Amino acid sequence: MTSIISREVARVLLTKLATEPKFRERFDHSVRGALQSIGHETPDADRGIPGRDPVLPLENLRGGLASPEKIAEQTEAMLATYDEYERTGDASVLIFHQFDICAE
């Protein structure tokens, strides 16, 4: 089964990326470390496995991380994907709208 970043951790992550420059620096340096600092831990069995480790897409954002303003604008839309996940059980909808948090 695919590991996911919980809705609660996702909300904290997006809020911090939109409002805290020091956290953005930490995220740029170590996505996994930044997520660990706010309560997400990918199980060892899923770590590093494409399609099962939810951190991997966040480590390869095209053009880097989007501006704080863009992330703030997209937060509710990104979090709304959890509603679809809860309805369908399809974790692929939670790829965190990685294009929405990319700079490009």
Beta strands, then each sheet from edge to edge (+ up, - down):
end
